Amino acid sequence: MPIARRARAAALAAALALAGSAAAQETIKIGVITDKVGPAKPYAEPATEGIVFGAEEINRKGGILGRKIELLIEDDQGRPDISAAMARKLVEAGAVFILSMSLTPATQQQQNVTLAAKTPQMTPMNSGDTLTTQLDNPYFWQTGPLGSIQIATLLSYARAKNLKRVALISDNSDLGQLLARFFRSGLEKSGIEVAVEEVVPRGATSAEPQMQKIRAANPDALFMAGVLTPENVLILKAYRQFGLKFPIHASYNLSVPQYMTVAKGLLDGVTFVDAYDPDKPEVKAFEAEFTRVMKKPPYNLHGYGYDGINLVADAIRRAGSTDKEQIRAAMQATPGYAGVMGAKGMKYVFADGKRTGFDPNGMVVRVYEGDRQGRVVHVGQK
């Protein structure tokens, strides 16, 4: 071969090798929309930390399809208008998948963008029952436990305790009132009388007036449906101040780890619905590795983010591609993924074309032991 030809062949080979090396180093961009300053911050921050930890763990093990994950994280402040803009920004930046850790209205607005862009999207923690029904978006999935599942699980526990007359208390936020309506309906359908229902308004300085009326009704138990942390703390304070002994059964809101700090000394014996079983083998492995790497123990909210990024990675692996349409098909066909969240043996699956992946019997009821979130006392809706 002439020298000039050999030189051209060598140059071509070098160029191809360089191109192959560059392709191998190209990252897989996954967008994350979180809330760093708004009302979802107590939930969104630890869940986003779980995503970051999960992505780093995947990268340490070689990434996906030989490529590393690159997270593109944006803050929407919990505002729907900003959230839609952040979704557009992530699509334009080349994200092949978007994870939403924000509020229901914000996540709903993001869907208008992801549907138009045909970009797969999932919320690993949001519980709004309307997220997959208000918009027919085949590119969107929800793996957080639906609000209806949470309430049904807590009411199943109530039936097991043979309660006859109960009290119901909530705050006046839109979500708090929605949960209260779900609670009342579920209790009444279960044959349990709601003897008294009270509301603590946002910004109140005491819940003693409401607790006095509840004490006078002498219920078998108190159900807490509120979602505002300061108002829930006031309820717990009034309950302790009056020395009441009937049990408290609380919504999923009391699974937020910050209660162990802000309601210290007020929580012992309170039961709450959760999606996290500390005795589950997957949880034990997750907690050990997270603690080793992060130098602090994780909580339930970290698990939502961790499961979310791993579900995305699993779909991309099965797709064998970063093509959005192939990822969409692979996610919808998830055969049963065993993650951190959910009761023992639970697997995420999108059955019969549905886009909600949390098993209706995958929630648990846990009890506070002292100021710590403790053992599981009930599983599922049976």
C-alpha positions, 0 to 999 in steps of 0.5 A: 500500500502506498505511503499516502494511502497507509497514512489516510487509512491510519488517520481514518482508523484513529478518527473512528477510534476517537469517535467510538471513545467519545460515544462511549463517554457520552452521558445519558441525560435524565431530568429531575424537577424538584422543589427546593424552596416551596411547599413540597420541599420537605418531601422533594429534598430527601427524595431528590437526594435518593435519586442522586444517590441512586444515579451515583450508585448506578454509575459506580457499577458501570452506568447504563448501556456502558454510559454514565447517567447525567442528572439535570436538576431544576427547581420549580418552587412548587409552582405549576407555571415555572414547572412547565418551563423547567420541563421545556428546558430539560427537553431542550437540553436533551433529557431522555426521561424526566422525573418529577418530585414536585406537587400534583398541580406542578406535575400535571402542568409538566405533562402538557410539555412531555406529551407534546415532546413525547418525552417519558416522564414519571413521578416516583412519589406523588400520590394524586389520584388524578395524575394519570386520569386528567390527561391521556399521556402514554409517556407518563407514569406514577409509582407513588402510592395513590391517596385512595390506596393510603386511606384504604390501608389506614381504614383497613387497620381501623376495621381490624381494631373494631372501632365504632365512633371516631373523631376526624381532624384536618386543616383547611388546606385544599389537600387537607380538606380533600383527604378529610372527605376521603377519610369521612367517606371511607369511615362511613362506608366501613360502618364507623361513625364520625362522631365529631369533625374539626378543622384547624385553620392555616396559621392557627396558634393553638388546636385546643378549641378543636381538641376540647370538642373532640374530648367531649365526644369521647371517640374510640380513636382520632383520625388526622387527615391534615397535611400542614406540618405546623397545624399537625404539631398543634393538634399533637400538642393539644392531644398531649396537653389534655392527657387524652388516651384514645389512639391517633391514626394519621395520614401519610403526612406523618411519615415525613421524617421532619416530624421526628424533630418538630414534634419531638416528645409528641409522637409515641404510639401514633400510627400512620400509613406509610410505604416503607417497611424497615424489615424488608430485605431491599430496605436493609440493603439500601439503608446499609449502602446509603449510610456507608456512602452518605454518612447518615441514615436514609428515611422513607422519602429517600427510597422513593427517589432511589426506586425512581431512578432505578426504574428508569435505568431498568427500562433503558437497559431493557430498551437497549437504547436511549430512543424515547419511544423504545424507553416508553415501551419498555417502561410500560412493559415493566414485568415486576420490579422489586424496589425499596418502597412497598410492603415485603414482596411488592413489585412495581408493575403497570398492569393492563396498560395502566400507568400507576405502578404501586400495588394497592396492597403494598402500603403498611401502617407503622407506629411511632416508638418514642420519637422514631418511626417504628415497626409495621403493625398492619399491611395492605387493605385486607 
